[in-house]
Amino acid sequence: MANWSDPRPGAASFRPAATGARTDAYDAGLRSYMLSVYNYMASGVLLTGAVALAFALSGAAASVFTQGGPLKWVIMLAPLGFVFGMSYGQARMKTATLQAMFWGFAVVMGLSLSTIFLVYSPLAIAQAFFATAAGFAALSLYGYTTKRDLSAFGTFLIIGVVGLLVASIVNMFVQSGPLGMVISAVGVLLFAGLTAYDTQRSKALYAQVAGTDFVGKAVVMSALSLYLDFINMFLFILRLFGSGRN
């Protein structure tokens, strides 16, 4: 997950002026902030999907990923490079630079994910996408509206993701079908929970950056977190229920 930190040491958090009651201006600003986060996230997902489909239909995806070579690994590892670059370089970057990197990340993710069109049927991909969209909307709404603090829950989920990564690497070598199904099922649950957690975290972040020059960066990094939740949940649902090409 991408983590946001205020680059100004000791900066005071922005809080609504009235104790116990938020001002109308604060609520309007929060709604505008979250709308921007969702717009970035949704636009990134759509851009990724369009690039993936175009790359697959052009035949370039089949050529690159079946023949192997260095280009295959560049495409596969580039998204990780973007995430690390944005996460650890956000404090030094201008907002426009961070925004450009987000769109670049969405493009390289599309190139990387084009392989799903070589493995799964279009119907399976569409079903997994709409199931993910419905689940994401419900879970994000819960994260936005719940009064329960999900911080401790989020820590448990992130630890679970690390364990899931280890299990996935192990399964690359043992090639166990049942283990793969378990990994996919657990992955759906973990990223479903992270969707609610990251939504609440994004909402809480607004209190720290509202009225400062860091709102734009916070929007991009929050959108990146929710984008990763959506994409990972989609991939695990697709692996769990998707049917192969005929």
Summary of the structure (lengths in Angstrom):
residues: 246
radius of gyration: 19.0
end to end distance: 35.4
largest distance: 62.7
contacts: 734
relative contact order: 0.18
helix: 78%
strand: 1%
